Amino acid sequence: MIDDDGYFGEDVAEHYDGSGSDEFDPEVIRRTVDFLEEQADGGRVLELAIGTGRIALPLAERGTPVHGIDLSRAMVARLRAKPGGQDIPVAIGDLTSTTVDAGGDGQGDGEFALVYLVFNTVMNLATQEAQVACFRNAAAHLAPGGRFVVEVMVPELRKIPHGQNIVPFHTGPDGCSYTVYDTVTQDATCHYVTVTEDGRGKVTSTPFRYVWPAELDLMAQLAGMRLQERWAGWSREAFTQDSVRHVSVWAKPVG
């Protein structure tokens, strides 16, 4: 798992909310929160990798009790500095093993109706073992009938020309970004080349492990959950062989 002094330290947290990604579009956030609010159905929710509160804060503003887990103190500090950020309980720790007690608020035994992990973050767990452990940790936090929601890209292997292993995803005067894939291990690394104000280049790299929808379903089964829904986006677009991402919902059995 990426630690606070590594890939999501202060240098990333400082610019994270202004990254320009589509994920920060207000309409995307609204659709995401609509979907998660419906899944929670009035119950308490736990966000894994809560970060700077992109989703947690608007969800909490609607009256949904939100808790969080995140390894990056720098990202959580940004959350704390925002209106309402001090009111969201956050545990600093790894997604695979950190536990949260949601009790003490008069609403029951501390279990959650919903756990969610969005914006490809499951791939930041760079081994299969860690990804499986994350599913088990999510299931351990769920009440019977509770749901685990994951948003993640579909691996882009069809974009790789035969004999190559690189997929560029950004080019411009400010720099370029590309991903190097290992199709044997499912390991990959995103490289970001940024042109600084003095004209020099700065390179940062983030490792991840890409994962297929069917593999995630198996991880859920190992954690005692079953697939309930799978969509191509937060507006419940049909998931097809051409979908570039998916929003999947697994449920913990009631009995």
N, C-alpha and C positions, 0 to 999 in steps of 0.2 A: 504494500500500500504506500502511496506517495505521502511523504511526511511534510511537516510544516516548514522545515528548512530546505525542502527540495522544490518540487514543481508547483506548489501552491503556497509559496511563502509571500512575504510582503511585496516583492516586485511584481507578482501576478495579481495579488489582491488589490493593489493600488489602481490597476487599470481594468479590472475584471468587468465591472458594471458598464464600462464605456467601450467594450470590445467591438460593438457594432454587429454582433451576431444576430441572426433572425430570432433567436431564442429570447431576446430582450424586447422584441416588438410587443407593444401593449396588447395587441389582439391575440398574439400567440400566448402570452401570459394569461389573458382572460380565458381562452379556451382550455388551457391546462388546468387552471383553478376550477373552472366549471366541472370538468371531468372528475377531478380529485374530490371536490366537494360532494358530488353525487355518489362516488364510491364510498366515502366516509359515512354518509347518511347520518350526520349529526354526531358521530363518535369522535374519539380522539385519534390524532394521526401522528405518525413519526416520519420525518424526512431524513433519509440517509444522505450524507453529504449536503447538509443544509446550506453551506457556503455563505454568501452575503444576503440570503433571504429573498432571492428573486421570486420564488414561488411561495415560500412559507409566510412572508409578510402579507401579501394580498389574501392568502387563504385564512390567516388568522384574523384579518380585518373583517371577514364575513362571519366571524363568531366561531370558527372551528378551532378547537384546542390543538395547538401544534407544539410538538417537541422536535428536537433535532440531535443528530450526531454528526460530528465533523472532526477530521484530524488536524485541520489547519487553523491555528489560533489567529493568524492574520486575516483569513476570510471571515471568521466569526466576529472579529473585532469590527469589521465593516458592517456586519449585521447589527451589532450592538449600537453602532453610531446612528442608525436609522430610526425614525419614529416607530415605536412599537417593538423595536428589536430587543430591548432590555426585558420585555415581558415573555419572551419565548425561551423556555428552558433548553439548554444545549449542553450535551456531554461531549467533551473533547476526547476523541479516541478513534480507533480503527473500526471500520464498518463490519468487519468479520467477527468481532468479539465484544465490542463495547455494548453494555446493556443500559437501558433507561427504565427507571421506575416512574411510571406516569401516575402513581397513586398520590394520595395526600390532597386531592382536590375535591373529595366528596363524591366522585363519580364511579367508584367501584374498586376493583382489585388491581388496577394499573395496567391492564392489557389494552392494546390498541385495536381500533376497527380497521385502520389502514396504515400500511407502511409503503413508502414510495421512494424510488430512486430514478432520477430523470437525467436528461441531457447527456447520454452516453457514459455516465459515470461508472456503471458496472464494469466497463472495459478498463478503467483505471486500476482495477484489481488485476494485476498483471500475470496471475497464474490461475489455472483451472481450480486448484485447491482453494484459493482465496475466494473465487466467485461462488463456489459451492458453500463455503463457510458463510458468506454473506446471505445467501438464501436461507440457510439454517438459522442465522441470527434474526433475520426478518420474521421467519415463521415463529420463533420463540417469543417474539414480542406481540404476536397477533392473538386476539381472542378467537375462540371457535367461530368460524364463519367469516373471520376477518380476511382482508385482501392485501396482496402485495402487487404493486404496480411498478413496472419498469419501462422506461422509454430509452430505446437504443437504436442505432443505425443497423442496417443490414450490411454485412461485409461487402466491400466494393470490389471484390475479386474480378468481376466481369469487366472492370475498367483496366485491368492489367494486360498489356499486350503480351503475346507469347514470348517467353524468354526474358521478360523483365519483371521487376518487383517493386516499381515505384509508381505512385499515383499522386500527381500534383493537384492541389485544391485551392491554391491562391497564387496569383502572380500580379505584380504591379510595381509602381515606382517606389513604394515603401518596402518592398521585399518580396519574398515568396515563401510558400509553405508546401510541404509534400510529405507523404507517408511511405515508409519502406515496410513491405510485408514479407513475412516468412510463412509460406503456405504449408509448411510441414508442422511447425510448432504452434501456429496461430499467433505468434508474437508479432508485434508491429511497433514502429516508433514514428511519431510525428516530429518533423524538424521544421522550425520556424526561423527563417533568415530575415532579419529586420535591418533596414538601412537607418542608421542613427543620424542625428542632426549634423554631425561633423562629417558625414559621408562614409563612415565606417560600417562594417557589417557586424551584427550580433546574432549569434546562433544559440537557440535553446531547443532542447529535445525532450519529448515526453513519451515514455514507453506505455504500451497498453496491450491487452490481449483481446482480439476480436472474437465474437461468439455468435453462433447461429441460433435462430429461434428454436429449433428442435433441441439443441443442446441446453438452452435455458429451460425448456420444458422438463428435461431430464433432471436438471438441478433442482427444479421445483418439486419433482416427485421424490427426490432424495430427502428433501426437507419436509415431506408430508403434505405438499400442496398440489393442486390440480389446476390446469388451465381453464379459465372461465371465458375470457374474451381476448381477441387479438385484432387490433386495428392498425391502419397505416398512418394514423394521426389522431390528434386529440378531438377532432370533430367526427370521429368514428367512420372515417373513410375505409372502404373495403381493403383488406390486406391481400395483395396479389404477388405473383412472381416478379413483378416490376417495381414493387414498393421499395423505397430506399431506407425506410425505418419502420419501426413498429412500436406500438403501445400495447403491452401485454398485461393481463390481469390474471393472477393465480389466487385461489382461495384455500384457506385452511378448513378442513372438514369440521362440521358442527359436532359430530359425535365420534 
